[in-house]
Amino acid sequence: MNTSDISWDRVVEILREVQMASYTAEIHQTAFNNSQVVVFIFDADTLIGFGRAITDGVYQAAVYDVAVWPEYQGKGVGGLILNAILEHCPNCNVILYASPGKETFYEKHSFRKMLTGMALFTDPARMIEKGFIL
C-alpha cells in the first residue's frame, strides 16, 4: 500500500468537517500506514472519502475512520469504501463504532448493534459528551 500521494491535511479536514476525531496529519498518516487495509476515494484529484481496517486476516477485523466529505454523502461513496474494506477481510468478524446518528448506515450493510461491546477510551468524558458511551 502506498500512501505517499495522500494529502494528510485533507484527511484532517474531512474528519473535522464530519465531526469525527481528528489528530494531526502526521498521526493520521501513521495510523493509516499501520493499518492492513486502507481505502481512499477521489473525485478527479480531490480526496472525498476514506476508511481503514486493522485485521489478523483470519477471523477478526476492526474498521476505523470511514468518512466521506458531506457533499458526497448519500451517493454510495461510503458503501464503496466499506465494501472495499470488507473484501479484504472476507471471513472475519468485523467490529466498529459508529459516530452517533450514523448507525443506520452500518445497519444497511448488515452490521448489528452489540449487546456486550466494551471500550476503554483515553478521554472517557469526551466520549460520554459525544454520545459514544454511557
N, C-alpha and C positions, 0 to 999 in steps of 0.2 A: 504494500500500500504506500502510495506516495502522496504526502500531504504538503509538499513544498510549495505548491502553487495556490494554497488556500490563504485567503485574507482572514487572518485570525481576528483582526479588528472588526471585520464584517460579522464573524461568528458572535462576538460580544454584542454587536449592535442588534442582531436578530434576537438573541436571548433576552436582552434588555427590553426590546420592543414587545415581545410576547410575555414579558414579566416572569421569566424563568431565572433561575440562579445564574448569575454571571460572575466570572472572575476575570483576571487579567487575560489578555490574549495569549501570553506565554503559558499560563496554567491550562487553558483550553487546548492549546496545541499539544502539551504533554499528555493530557487526558485522552485525546483522540489518537495520538501516536501509540499510547499504551493499550489501546483497545484492539481486539481481534477483528472487529467488523466496523467499518466506517462507511457512511454513505453521504455524498454531497450532491445536491441538485442545483443546476444552474439554468437560468433563462438567458441565453446568449452568454455573456461573460459575467453575469451578475449572480452571485450566490443567493439562492432563495430559500434553501432548506437543507437540513442535515439530520443525522442521527448516528448513534454508535451503540455497540454492544460489547460486553466482556463475556467470554464463554470458555468453558473447558472443551467445547467442541464435541462432547459426548452426550451429556444429559442435562446440563444446566447452562443458562444464559441470563443475563440481565441487560435490559435495554435502557439507554440513557440519552438525554439531550435531543429528543426528537422535537424539532422546531421548524416552523415554516413562517416566512415573512407574511404579515397579515393580508396583504393584497392577494396572495396566492392560496390562502386558506379556503377550504370548501371546494377546491378544484381538483382534488385527488392527489396532490403532491405529498401530503402526509402519509397517505396509503402507499404510495410508491416507495417512500423511504422505509416505512415499517415492513412492507413485503420484501424489499431487498435485504433488509437486516435478517428477517426470519428465514430467508432462503439459505443463509449461511449457518443456521442452527436448526436443521430440519427435525432432528429427533430430540430436541432439548425442551425441558420445562423452561418457560421464559417468565421472568418477573420484571416488573417495572413499577414506578409510582408516577401517577399522572398528576399534572397540575390540576388543582381544584377547578371543576367545571368542564374538564376535558375527558372525563371518564367515559362518556358515551362514544367518543371517537374510538377508544380502545375496545369497548364492548362490540362495536361494529366489526372489529377484526378478531372476534372470538375470545378476547380476554375477559376474565371474570374477576369480580371482587374477591379478595381473600378474607377468610374469617380469622386466620391466625397469623397474619403478617405482623412483623415486629420491625422496629427500626431504632437505631442508635445514631442520633444526629449530633454534630459538633455544636450546633446552636439550636437546642430544642425550643427555646422561647420564640425564636423567629419562625420555626416550622409550625408551632401552635398558631401563631399570628396569621400565617399564610394559609392555614386550614389543612395542613398535611397530617397532623397528629392531634390527639386529644390531650 
